[in-house]
Amino acid sequence: MITILAAILVFSIVIFVHEFGHFIAAKKSGVKVNEFSIGMGPALFKKQGAETLYAIRVLPIGGYCAMEGEDDESDDIRSFDNVSAAKRFVIIIAGALMNFLFALLICIFIQTFTITTVNIASVAENSPASRSGFMPGDVITEVENTKITNTSQIQTMILESGGRELNYKIIRDGNEDTITAAAEPAEGTEGSQLYQIGIQMQGVQNASLSNFSLIRGIAGGFSQFGAMMIMMGQILGMLFTGRLGVSNLAGPVGVVSEIGRQANTGLISLLFFVSYINVNLGVLNLLPFPALDGGRAVLILIEMATGKKLPKNKEALINGIGLLLLLGLILFVSINDVRRIF
């Protein structure tokens, strides 16, 4: 039950943030918004504003900011098509930008009130970590002279290492030590170059009002956000170069399972995962693929460069094909999620 409730809450927040970005950009650009909705299907709640219908719908699987003339022809002077290409471009990418901003604010909030240590929860047998002398309970404080404030930093450094040795400064039983380990390609990743050293890390957060430090929060928040962005870039790079198989991706089922796990771990862990989902959604939405915001943004950039707008029917056809491909991918990774979990 906790997993279901937490998943509904998290998905609703992430969708609201994304659609709110489109909504604010549209309003500021003078575009008429007919409906702002969170969820799909029959309405649980709706309220008609001055010009916009606000609704919460029964299925928490999406949402939309329905703008006048966005998908259909409209003669309204405030329709989406009647504003400049530059304004339309900003409106389209504003959803992803709002996800990034929200993720950054969460990171800053977490770091402002939290002192985080990265502990080793377990060490795999016959792994680079076990051979190098890592032990459960070790606290990693630095990697290659870089201070560690979250697990994403270490994951990013291991991915970037390409198998070369890295120096890890640890604390064990109150004593400092330095361990050198070289990562190896992970097993069972279908030939992908996904490096690991064989440790399971756990970010231990000591959250308290007494830990308040805005300077630490801003510095640590930007660092944490940057590490997540870099990691997303690396994962996409490995996908496009074939070093990471599509079967390694997590779909909705896998995300729901992870939300439940983080919710049971604690509020800080759940907040961190919410920021990570926002980064994921923002990056994926900006990919230049039909049906995604990135694909629509590319069409607008082409229009700005050529001075010619793609007819609505052709744009709808392109986006329709892209949507079918996306649904097929979601179905594929969801089936893999079920196999992994059950």
Salt bridges, closest charged atoms under 4 A:
GLU35 OE2 - ARG57 NH2 2.60
GLU51 OE2 - LYS27 NZ 2.91
GLU51 OE1 - ARG78 NH1 2.61
GLU70 OE2 - ARG296 NH1 2.90
ASP81 OD1 - LYS309 NZ 3.98
ASP81 OD2 - LYS312 NZ 3.15
ASP138 OD1 - ARG172 NE 2.73
GLU142 OE1 - LYS169 NZ 3.73
GLU184 OE2 - ARG131 NH2 2.61
GLU258 OE2 - ARG261 NH2 2.83
ASP293 OD2 - HIS18 NE2 3.12
ASP293 OD2 - HIS22 NE2 3.27
GLU303 OE2 - ARG88 NH2 2.66
GLU315 OE2 - ARG296 NE 3.88
ASP337 OD1 - ARG340 NH2 2.73
